[in-house]
Amino acid sequence: MSPTGAGGGTACPLQVTRSRYVQRINPDGTSQRQYLLTVGNVGQLPCAGTVLLGSLTP
């Protein structure tokens, strides 16, 4: 996670608060697995962030 809105020594504590896999059935009958995650600001100062994802396949 890449926090934005934090300045200098001010921390922006972002944390994954929930994650799960969901299986979706496509219109053609095939299925795919999706990874869903929820990120929250667990600190007291307002800030936001960006989730940076890499490929899960080799």
MDAnalysis code that builds the backbone (N, CA, C; Angstrom):
import MDAnalysis as mda
import numpy as np

u = mda.Universe.empty(174, n_residues=58, atom_resindex=np.repeat(np.arange(58), 3), trajectory=True)
u.add_TopologyAttr("name", ["N", "CA", "C"] * 58)
u.add_TopologyAttr("resid", np.arange(1, 59))
u.add_TopologyAttr("resname", ["MET", "SER", "PRO", "THR", "GLY", "ALA", "GLY", "GLY", "GLY", "THR", "ALA", "CYS", "PRO", "LEU", "GLN", "VAL", "THR", "ARG", "SER", "ARG", "TYR", "VAL", "GLN", "ARG", "ILE", "ASN", "PRO", "ASP", "GLY", "THR", "SER", "GLN", "ARG", "GLN", "TYR", "LEU", "LEU", "THR", "VAL", "GLY", "ASN", "VAL", "GLY", "GLN", "LEU", "PRO", "CYS", "ALA", "GLY", "THR", "VAL", "LEU", "LEU", "GLY", "SER", "LEU", "THR", "PRO"])
u.atoms.positions = np.array([
    [0.842, -1.171, 0.000],
    [0.000, 0.000, 0.000],
    [0.885, 1.230, 0.000],
    [0.446, 2.213, -0.703],
    [1.195, 3.450, -0.818],
    [0.337, 4.588, -0.269],
    [0.607, 5.039, 0.960],
    [-0.230, 6.085, 1.552],
    [0.001, 7.453, 0.918],
    [-1.079, 8.223, 0.809],
    [-0.993, 9.609, 0.374],
    [-1.617, 10.472, 1.464],
    [-1.179, 11.673, 1.584],
    [-1.741, 12.573, 2.578],
    [-0.931, 12.640, 3.852],
    [0.065, 11.782, 3.989],
    [0.929, 11.835, 5.162],
    [2.105, 12.745, 4.839],
    [2.466, 13.583, 5.754],
    [3.551, 14.511, 5.515],
    [4.605, 14.435, 6.588],
    [5.873, 14.494, 6.190],
    [6.963, 14.481, 7.152],
    [6.952, 13.229, 7.999],
    [6.903, 13.418, 9.319],
    [6.890, 12.284, 10.238],
    [5.497, 11.785, 10.558],
    [4.492, 12.329, 9.873],
    [3.115, 11.920, 10.125],
    [2.850, 10.565, 9.486],
    [2.415, 9.633, 10.285],
    [2.144, 8.287, 9.769],
    [0.725, 8.201, 9.201],
    [0.579, 7.393, 8.186],
    [-0.732, 7.093, 7.621],
    [-0.885, 5.577, 7.717],
    [-1.410, 5.086, 8.831],
    [-1.457, 3.644, 9.055],
    [-2.605, 2.966, 8.306],
    [-2.302, 2.454, 7.107],
    [-3.283, 1.718, 6.324],
    [-3.109, 0.230, 6.602],
    [-4.209, -0.487, 6.633],
    [-4.152, -1.908, 6.952],
    [-5.223, -2.657, 6.171],
    [-4.903, -3.871, 5.741],
    [-5.913, -4.726, 5.124],
    [-6.828, -5.191, 6.254],
    [-8.099, -4.814, 6.185],
    [-9.031, -5.146, 7.261],
    [-9.871, -6.379, 6.945],
    [-9.921, -6.761, 5.648],
    [-10.666, -7.952, 5.265],
    [-10.153, -8.429, 3.914],
    [-10.031, -9.738, 3.753],
    [-9.670, -10.292, 2.452],
    [-10.353, -11.641, 2.291],
    [-10.689, -11.952, 1.026],
    [-11.348, -13.227, 0.753],
    [-11.274, -13.530, -0.733],
    [-11.452, -14.796, -1.052],
    [-11.552, -15.240, -2.439],
    [-13.006, -15.500, -2.761],
    [-13.414, -15.174, -3.984],
    [-14.781, -15.395, -4.453],
    [-14.688, -16.093, -5.807],
    [-15.503, -17.112, -6.002],
    [-15.548, -17.766, -7.304],
    [-16.702, -17.196, -8.103],
    [-16.406, -16.693, -9.294],
    [-17.413, -16.104, -10.168],
    [-17.644, -17.040, -11.352],
    [-18.894, -17.201, -11.735],
    [-19.244, -17.973, -12.911],
    [-19.494, -17.001, -14.067],
    [-18.753, -17.161, -15.135],
    [-18.870, -16.298, -16.308],
    [-20.078, -16.710, -17.149],
    [-20.568, -15.811, -18.010],
    [-21.722, -16.132, -18.869],
    [-21.519, -17.383, -19.732],
    [-20.264, -17.697, -20.079],
    [-20.010, -18.878, -20.910],
    [-19.881, -20.159, -20.087],
    [-20.098, -20.084, -18.782],
    [-20.054, -21.262, -17.915],
    [-18.711, -21.516, -17.259],
    [-17.669, -20.829, -17.691],
    [-16.369, -20.991, -17.042],
    [-16.365, -20.241, -15.718],
    [-15.428, -20.576, -14.861],
    [-15.352, -19.892, -13.573],
    [-13.989, -19.240, -13.409],
    [-13.950, -18.255, -12.571],
    [-12.690, -17.612, -12.230],
    [-12.726, -17.222, -10.771],
    [-11.544, -17.181, -10.188],
    [-11.408, -16.844, -8.776],
    [-10.969, -15.394, -8.671],
    [-11.639, -14.634, -7.819],
    [-11.275, -13.241, -7.592],
    [-10.832, -13.074, -6.146],
    [-9.838, -12.211, -5.957],
    [-9.356, -11.883, -4.619],
    [-9.874, -10.497, -4.277],
    [-10.650, -10.401, -3.225],
    [-11.220, -9.126, -2.792],
    [-10.559, -8.712, -1.484],
    [-10.227, -7.450, -1.372],
    [-9.667, -6.968, -0.115],
    [-10.209, -5.594, 0.215],
    [-10.305, -5.347, 1.494],
    [-10.745, -4.055, 2.005],
    [-9.586, -3.450, 2.786],
    [-9.260, -2.213, 2.453],
    [-8.174, -1.501, 3.126],
    [-8.774, -0.345, 3.897],
    [-8.335, -0.178, 5.126],
    [-8.850, 0.916, 5.932],
    [-7.741, 1.711, 6.597],
    [-8.048, 2.949, 6.886],
    [-7.158, 3.814, 7.658],
    [-7.426, 3.503, 9.119],
    [-6.478, 2.878, 9.792],
    [-6.675, 2.489, 11.185],
    [-6.124, 3.526, 12.155],
    [-5.684, 4.662, 11.624],
    [-5.174, 5.740, 12.471],
    [-6.239, 6.795, 12.712],
    [-5.843, 7.867, 13.368],
    [-6.789, 8.922, 13.697],
    [-6.678, 10.122, 12.770],
    [-5.621, 10.185, 11.959],
    [-5.458, 11.295, 11.029],
    [-6.053, 10.921, 9.678],
    [-6.732, 11.861, 9.013],
    [-7.293, 11.545, 7.698],
    [-6.194, 11.407, 6.650],
    [-6.259, 10.351, 5.886],
    [-5.363, 10.150, 4.759],
    [-5.970, 9.069, 3.867],
    [-5.415, 8.900, 2.716],
    [-5.894, 7.905, 1.760],
    [-4.693, 7.164, 1.223],
    [-4.924, 6.247, 0.305],
    [-3.806, 5.506, -0.243],
    [-4.180, 4.764, -1.499],
    [-3.192, 4.116, -2.059],
    [-3.362, 3.321, -3.260],
    [-2.858, 1.919, -2.992],
    [-3.597, 0.930, -3.435],
    [-3.161, -0.456, -3.312],
    [-2.441, -0.820, -4.603],
    [-1.209, -1.278, -4.472],
    [-0.397, -1.657, -5.630],
    [-0.362, -3.177, -5.674],
    [-0.848, -3.765, -6.758],
    [-0.908, -5.214, -6.883],
    [0.051, -5.711, -7.944],
    [0.632, -6.864, -7.680],
    [1.467, -7.537, -8.669],
    [0.735, -8.773, -9.161],
    [1.259, -9.385, -10.168],
    [0.657, -10.586, -10.738],
    [0.781, -11.754, -9.769],
    [-0.275, -12.553, -9.674],
    [-0.258, -13.731, -8.824],
    [0.113, -14.984, -9.600],
    [0.287, -14.872, -10.911],
    [0.650, -16.016, -11.730],
    [2.114, -15.904, -12.122],
    [2.818, -17.015, -12.148],
    [4.268, -16.955, -12.488],
    [4.509, -16.633, -13.937],
])
